[in-house]
Structures are given as structure tokens and as C-alpha cells.
Amino acid sequence: MAELRIAYALTGSFCTFSQTFDQMQRLVTAGYDLIPILSYHAAQTDTRFHKAQDVRKRLRDITGKEALVTLPDVEPLGPKHLCDAYVIAPCTGASMNKMAAGIFDTPALLGAKSCLRNNLPVLLCPATNDGLSTAAAGIGKLLNTRGFYFVPFGQDDPINKPRSLVAHFDLLPEALSAALAGAQMQPMLV
């Protein structure tokens, strides 16, 4: 089997970056070729969790590649068949709502659109404090939109953050395998 190329984008759920780095490393160890992509905020924002330059270095260390950070960088992914699937992990509520509304205005989102146009699977790994409030409509729409798949997710802290949803990042490789086969991993709500 040929090595699978996965475009792997990060959006702004900065507190989950460590979990996504672990899954990226798992995929590379399993033989996937990853193309790292950062949303504008993920590429430029220093947070209490990570400095932007450290995020870029970590992605380079894991994948051996510089992260794609502009719209022209990501637009060719689908049309030129540069990848076999597209992952957004973490995927914020704002990002899911934008995609549900047909807005693809960041590198992470335009990369997804460029892959959808060629019928490549787009796997979303939700991480949002408003998943059961303002992001719920977008999640619902994407669940019913051809080409989108989800890493199983659930409430991460129902008492203190009752509207927050976070994917089970450890299920990302299995969810990716399912998406590549055209199936949604089940159960989806965990």
C-alpha cells in the first residue's frame, strides 16, 4: 500500500494542542505523511499554553515540513491531489460554524474546501466551549453534509463547562481510517 498523505490543520483550541501533537506523532509513526497547516490564529498567537513559534517548531519536528499558513499555500491541496484526506484537529466551534455557512476564509478552512471539491474526506476533531450552544447548529449541519466526518466527541466537563464538547483525540487514527473508507466511526457521541 502506498503511503497516505494527510493534510493536518490546527485551529485555535490552544489548550488541546498537546493532544493533537501526540496524535500527529502516532500517525507519522504509523507511516502517514503529514502536511501541517495552521489557521491564522494558530500560526500567530502566543498563549499561556504555547508560543506560536514553538507550535511551528513542534509541527516541523513531527512532520519534517514547514506549516502551510496562507491561502495560496493550501488552495492546491485538493486540485493537485496533494493529499488523500484532510484533518482539522482541533476544530473550533467558530471554524465549524464558518464551514457550515460556506465560509472558508482561513488556511485551515480553505484547505478543507479544496479537498471537499475533489471528494476527499474531511475529518473534524471538535474542541469547543460552545458545542452545545452557539456551535451546535454548525455541528448539526456538518454532521449531515457529505464529505465531513467526526472524531467521536462528548462533554469534557459537564459540571463546570456544560456546553463544552471535546473529541476523544486518542480515537483520531481510527476515525481517520474509517473516514478514508467513507464511514463515520461509531459511536460518535461518547
N, C-alpha and C positions, 0 to 999 in steps of 0.2 A: 504494500500500500504506500502511495506517495505521501510525503509529509504534508500535513494540513496546515494551511496558513490562516491564522485567526487575527483579524484586526480587533484590538482590545482597547476600549476607550474608558477613561475615568472622568466622571463629573464630580460636582462639589461636595459630596458627603465625606468630608475630610476625616471624620472620626473612624471611617471604615476602610481607609486606605491600607492600613496594615493587613487587614483581612484579604483585600484584593491582591496585594503583593504576594501573599502566601499562595493564592490560587494561581496567579501568573507563573510562579515558580513551579508549582505542580504541573501545569500544562507544558512548560518548557521541558521539565524532566521527563514527561510522558512522550516527548517528541514533537510537540506542536511548535510551529514557527510563529511567533507573535509579533505583530506590528503595533507598537504602543501609540496611543492617541490621547491627548488631553483637551478638555474643554478650556475655554479662555480662562475661567476662574481657577481651574485645577492647575493650569500652567503658570499662573501669575501670582496666586495668593499665598502669602505666608500665614500659617495658622498656629495655634498652640499645639497642634498635632505634628505638623511637618512644615518645613520651609519649601517653597516652590522649587528651588534649585536642588534640594535633596530628593524631592519626588522625581525630578527628571533624571538625576543620577541613579536612583534606585531602578527606574524603568530601563535605563541603559545597561545597568549591571545585570538585570534579569534577562533582557531580550537581546542585548548586543546591538541595539539600534537606538537612534535618537527618536524622541517622541515627535509625532506629527502634531503641529499646533496651529495651523492656519487652514482656512477653507480650501485654497488651491492644493494644499498637501493631501487632503483626504478625498477630494472630488473624484480622482481617478480610480479609487479602490474597487468600486463595482464595475464601471465600464471597461476597465483594463483587466478585470479578473485577477486582481492582486491578492485576493483573499477568498477563502471558502465559507467563512461565516464572520459575523460581527458581534462583539460582546460589548455591552456597556455595564461596567461594574466598578464602582457603584453607579446606580442610575437614580438621580434625584426626582422628587415629585415634580419640580419645575420642568425638568427635562422630559418626563413622561407626558405632562400636560402639553408642552410645546409640540411634541411629536404627534400627539392625538389631535391637535389642532392644525397639523400640517405645517408647523414652523420648524425649520431645520437651519438655524442661524448660528450655530457654533460648530467647531470642528468635530466634536463628538457626535452631534446630531446629523450634520451633513454627511458624515461618513456612513451613518446608518441608512440615510436616504439613498446614497449612491449604491449601497448593497441591495436594498429592497427593490430597486428598479431592475436588478438582474436576478430577482427571485432567490437571493441568498438569505439564510436565516439570520435574524437579529435577536440575540438573547439579552434580556434585561435582567439586571440584578438589583431590585429595588432597595433603596435605603433612604427613607424619607420620614420626617417627623409628622407629616400631614397626609399620610397614606389613607387614613380613614376620615379625612376631612377634605380639604381643597384639592388634593391629588386623586381622590377616589374616582372622579368622573373620567379623568385621563387614563387611569389604570384600567377601568372598566372598558373603555373604548379600545385600548390596545389589546386587551385580552380577546377581543372579538375582531381584530384586524389581522388579515393574512400576513404571514411573514414574521410576526413577533412571537417570541417565546419567553417564558419567565423561569428564572431560578426559583424554586419553591421559597415562599416567604411567609412571615407571620408577625404578630405583635412581639416586639422585643422587650417591652417593659409596660405591660397593660395597666399597672397601678399608677406609676409616675408619669408615663407618656402614653395615654390610652389611644391616641390616634397614630402613633408611630408604627411603621412597618419596616422590617429589615429582612432581606433574603438570608437564607442559610448558605453563606458563602462556601462552606465546605461541600455543598452539593453542586457547585458550578461545573466541575468537569463532567459529571453525569448528565446534568441538564444540557450541556453543550453537545454531548454525544446524541442525546435524544433530539435536539433541535436540528442537528446535521442529518438525522434520519427523518425529519419532518414531523416530529411528535413532541407534544408538551409533556415534560416529566410530571408524573403524578405520585403522590398527591401534591397539588400545587400550594394549597394552604396548609401550613404545618404549624 
